[in-house]
Amino acid sequence: MHHLHAVYNTVNDSPKSTLHLVIHTVIFLGVLTFCIAMYLGRGRHWEIKLNTGHKVNPFLIALLPASFLFLVSLQVDLLEINVYEHDKTMLNSNKTKIVEGIVANFSPESKDGHGYETFTVQGVEFHYATLEEGRSGYHQTSWHGGFIKPNLYVRISYYNDGDRNAILKLETE
């Protein structure tokens, strides 16, 4: 009899809360307000000269990278929320399978973070990489503190994500 305990559960791997979205938005609105206030007030006549010879207001120029960074961070946060909701739904669906046994054919991700960490349990193959954070399931390789090791007894709840088996819950000895 193996005494297993959950070391990863997609439901516990929730994304940054909506507070994170609010903080990004407040920071962006603060930068936006500052730039507009400076442009309309004291900084109205400030100019920087570009290599092309054109003169521009630095506060108007600052709005472009600030807007870009805000939109990128917003997309990342929304992607994390979507993946989390998808995984939570999959964990409770009839598409989820469970395999239990010894980790075999273990091959760690390379030290430089390229490639996949791979292994099998009862003939079911799994692979993932540290850089797959935008994808469903477990992706913490042994080089980054992951739990999967050769000859470890595990129980894995997973589903087929098209090109791989995504680990939704991992239990180990």
C-alpha positions as CSV (number, residue, x, y, z in Angstrom):
1,M,0.0,0.0,0.0
2,H,1.5,3.3,-1.1
3,H,0.8,6.5,1.0
4,L,0.4,9.2,-1.6
5,H,0.0,12.9,-1.1
6,A,-0.8,15.6,-3.7
7,V,2.3,17.6,-4.7
8,Y,0.5,19.4,-7.6
9,N,-3.1,20.1,-8.3
10,T,-4.1,22.4,-11.1
11,V,-7.0,23.7,-9.0
12,N,-4.4,24.9,-6.4
13,D,-2.2,26.5,-9.1
14,S,-4.5,29.5,-9.5
15,P,-3.4,32.4,-11.6
16,K,-2.6,35.8,-10.1
17,S,-5.9,37.0,-8.7
18,T,-8.0,39.7,-10.2
19,L,-6.2,42.0,-7.7
20,H,-3.2,41.6,-10.0
21,L,-5.3,42.8,-13.0
22,V,-6.5,45.8,-10.9
23,I,-2.9,46.7,-9.8
24,H,-1.7,46.6,-13.5
25,T,-4.7,48.8,-14.5
26,V,-4.1,51.3,-11.6
27,I,-0.4,51.6,-12.5
28,F,-1.2,52.2,-16.1
29,L,-3.9,54.7,-15.3
30,G,-1.5,56.5,-13.0
31,V,1.2,56.7,-15.7
32,L,-1.5,57.8,-18.2
33,T,-2.8,60.5,-15.9
34,F,0.7,61.7,-15.1
35,C,1.7,62.0,-18.7
36,I,-1.5,63.8,-19.7
37,A,-1.2,66.2,-16.7
38,M,2.4,67.0,-17.5
39,Y,1.6,67.5,-21.1
40,L,-1.3,69.9,-20.3
41,G,0.6,71.6,-17.5
42,R,4.2,72.2,-16.7
43,G,5.6,69.9,-19.3
44,R,3.6,71.3,-22.2
45,H,6.6,73.0,-23.8
46,W,9.2,70.3,-23.0
47,E,10.6,68.8,-26.0
48,I,13.2,66.2,-27.0
49,K,14.9,66.2,-30.3
50,L,14.9,62.9,-32.2
51,N,17.7,61.8,-34.6
52,T,15.5,62.7,-37.4
53,G,15.4,66.4,-36.3
54,H,11.8,66.3,-35.2
55,K,10.9,67.6,-31.8
56,V,8.4,65.7,-29.6
57,N,6.9,66.0,-26.2
58,P,8.5,63.3,-23.9
59,F,5.2,62.7,-22.1
60,L,3.4,61.9,-25.3
61,I,6.2,59.5,-26.3
62,A,6.0,57.7,-22.9
63,L,2.4,56.8,-23.6
64,L,3.3,54.4,-26.4
65,P,5.6,52.0,-24.4
66,A,3.4,52.3,-21.3
67,S,0.4,51.3,-23.3
68,F,2.3,48.4,-24.9
69,L,3.5,47.1,-21.6
70,F,0.1,47.3,-20.1
71,L,-1.5,45.4,-23.0
72,V,1.2,42.7,-22.9
73,S,0.8,42.2,-19.1
74,L,-3.0,42.2,-19.5
75,Q,-2.8,39.5,-22.2
76,V,-0.5,37.3,-20.0
77,D,-2.8,37.6,-17.0
78,L,-5.8,36.8,-19.1
79,L,-4.0,33.8,-20.6
80,E,-3.2,32.4,-17.2
81,I,-6.8,32.8,-16.1
82,N,-8.1,31.0,-19.2
83,V,-5.6,28.1,-18.8
84,Y,-6.5,27.8,-15.1
85,E,-10.3,27.7,-15.9
86,H,-9.7,25.2,-18.7
87,D,-7.7,22.9,-16.4
88,K,-10.2,23.2,-13.6
89,T,-13.0,22.2,-16.0
90,M,-10.9,19.3,-17.4
91,L,-10.0,17.9,-14.0
92,N,-13.7,17.4,-13.3
93,S,-14.6,16.1,-16.8
94,N,-14.9,12.5,-18.1
95,K,-11.9,13.1,-20.3
96,T,-9.6,12.9,-17.3
97,K,-7.7,9.6,-16.9
98,I,-5.7,8.3,-14.0
99,V,-2.6,6.2,-14.1
100,E,-0.7,4.9,-11.1
101,G,2.7,3.2,-10.9
102,I,6.5,3.7,-11.0
103,V,8.1,6.5,-13.0
104,A,10.1,4.8,-15.8
105,N,12.2,6.0,-18.8
106,F,12.8,9.3,-17.0
107,S,14.8,11.8,-19.0
108,P,15.3,15.3,-17.5
109,E,15.1,18.6,-19.4
110,S,18.6,19.8,-20.3
111,K,20.3,22.1,-17.9
112,D,20.0,25.1,-20.2
113,G,16.2,24.8,-20.2
114,H,15.7,23.5,-23.7
115,G,13.8,20.4,-24.7
116,Y,11.4,18.4,-22.6
117,E,11.5,16.3,-19.4
118,T,9.9,13.0,-20.3
119,F,8.9,9.8,-18.5
120,T,6.3,7.0,-18.6
121,V,4.0,5.4,-16.1
122,Q,2.4,2.1,-17.0
123,G,3.3,2.8,-20.6
124,V,1.6,6.3,-20.6
125,E,4.1,8.9,-21.8
126,F,4.4,12.4,-20.4
127,H,6.5,15.3,-21.4
128,Y,6.6,19.0,-20.4
129,A,9.1,21.9,-20.3
130,T,9.7,24.7,-17.9
131,L,9.0,27.3,-20.6
132,E,5.5,25.9,-21.2
133,E,3.9,28.1,-18.5
134,G,1.1,29.2,-20.9
135,R,0.0,25.6,-21.4
136,S,-2.2,23.4,-19.4
137,G,-0.9,21.2,-16.6
138,Y,2.2,20.6,-14.6
139,H,5.5,21.8,-16.1
140,Q,8.0,22.1,-13.3
141,T,11.1,20.1,-14.4
142,S,13.5,18.5,-12.0
143,W,16.1,21.3,-12.7
144,H,13.6,23.7,-11.4
145,G,12.5,21.9,-8.2
146,G,10.1,19.5,-9.9
147,F,8.8,16.4,-8.1
148,I,9.2,13.7,-10.8
149,K,12.2,11.5,-10.2
150,P,13.2,8.0,-11.6
151,N,11.6,5.0,-9.8
152,L,9.1,7.2,-7.9
153,Y,5.7,5.8,-7.2
154,V,3.0,8.3,-8.5
155,R,-0.6,8.6,-9.3
156,I,-1.3,11.1,-12.1
157,S,-4.7,12.6,-13.2
158,Y,-4.2,13.7,-16.8
159,Y,-5.9,14.4,-20.1
160,N,-4.7,14.3,-23.7
161,D,-4.0,17.9,-24.8
162,G,-3.6,17.1,-28.5
163,D,0.2,16.6,-28.6
164,R,0.8,15.5,-25.0
165,N,-0.7,14.2,-21.8
166,A,-1.3,17.2,-19.6
167,I,-0.9,16.5,-15.9
168,L,-3.7,18.0,-13.8
169,K,-3.0,16.3,-10.5
170,L,0.2,14.7,-9.3
171,E,0.4,12.5,-6.2
172,T,3.7,11.0,-4.9
173,E,5.0,8.9,-2.0
